[in-house]
């Protein structure tokens, strides 16, 4: 008699297995993966035959702003395409925020991502406003969606911590309200000294409240914006590297090589995580350049080559900073391939890892991520054969299983020729 489990996924091609390798079944029960192997002798109360589709752990969105998602054009379009016009537009849009407004847009964005295979999301919440509407809304969303998608919320001081009275106190209050991580934006503080102080304050809060750190760091073309060294130094001194993320770090792409090489050693020693957001930073940065025009990306390839954990994020879905975006992380990986010139075979596969396992490291999901027996049963299947084809084709995510239960399925688009192409002239 064969054992019965809640769900069996039949005939999947396991991520990383050779094209000629055997297809595998994945058994899931009680929300966990209980067995993986060819032709498992188990019966599922529900069985899904994926007919050779690629089976992957879910995508991880390691950097997004759900509070501003789906507001592009409100109250006006970002015509200059710059970070600073985006901040000004958001400042106006914030005046009309309500809890319901933020929650509805955030959940709509999460559903867009979940149907495309994303089951873990780190979102920043703007805490520069006295009423905490974005933070309270996203904390409520985190709770409301927890059965099907995991959301982390970062207390993000969009307007700076020391730029106006009360913001520093609001950061601490945000942690008391339940934010998972401390944010920062040192390059937007009024002075270099304030920027340094803001990073140190963020680390102090993270230690005091036992939270993660994720700082918007040097998201500017200014080659003199050097707060990454401060983040690395604090991480080294406090031995917190794996709990610390430096997001964006686009100025790293503008530093002279002598400084950049020195900094590479510091960040390696610190062991911090990096998040690059190629969609937005390729369009946002370099706006002050004529030609040659900088790409505005951090040194993704070089960080990856030295073994640093680098993940990729969407950053924005249709908001004042980036009017496009659908939350599709395969698109993000594809744009990273181009923008970071990561076209080698290993490099292409690395870009897939940057939206899966590397993202899981950034989010500190240790022990709760991956296709292995005993792990939570979060599995996606794609209409493709391997990672490279998935990025190339923006493969359709056909099945999304969350906590051992099917969440959403999508049928790939089908094309029908009505004449023989060979005879078309
Ligand atoms: Fe961001």
Boltz pocket constraint, residues with backbone or C-beta under 6 A from the ligand:
constraints:
  - pocket:
      binder: B
      contacts: [[A, 63], [A, 65], [A, 124], [A, 216], [A, 247], [A, 315]]
      max_distance: 6.0
